[in-house]
């Protein structure tokens, strides 16, 4: 993900990374992109979709590239 963000930024493409608060990727990605750190509960956060939708309504992205946290620790 970091390589993708860095490469797109080098080509002048604006990116916004929405990720969980305090994540490693948030600290590293701030070098190339705007980072929006969001609260996400550990197990099942039913309101996360609503918070993400609010963010997308605010920034109105042309494209959304999504990754799940599922499988990260497996």
Steps between C-alpha positions, in 0.01 A plus 500: 500500500781741584669439165172568320443823692855619444488418129169676443617806695817513288275522194303788647192298589332617820428222748328481835563201725227418752632259760473411866637741758857437604574251223851457364386579147356834614839616629685392187244614242494857634817556297303476173128537561234653720420250772163483675526286809167348600381322810422132442392254765698178527236240419188630330451872452158548346540879493830495311317478168306814594819687595667393177194608300510843666865537404425408138211748493743770617787428262300365202774271361519399135617152594493293819756221550409289801690245706366302791680452828388137483792264469761751614596298806429156356 
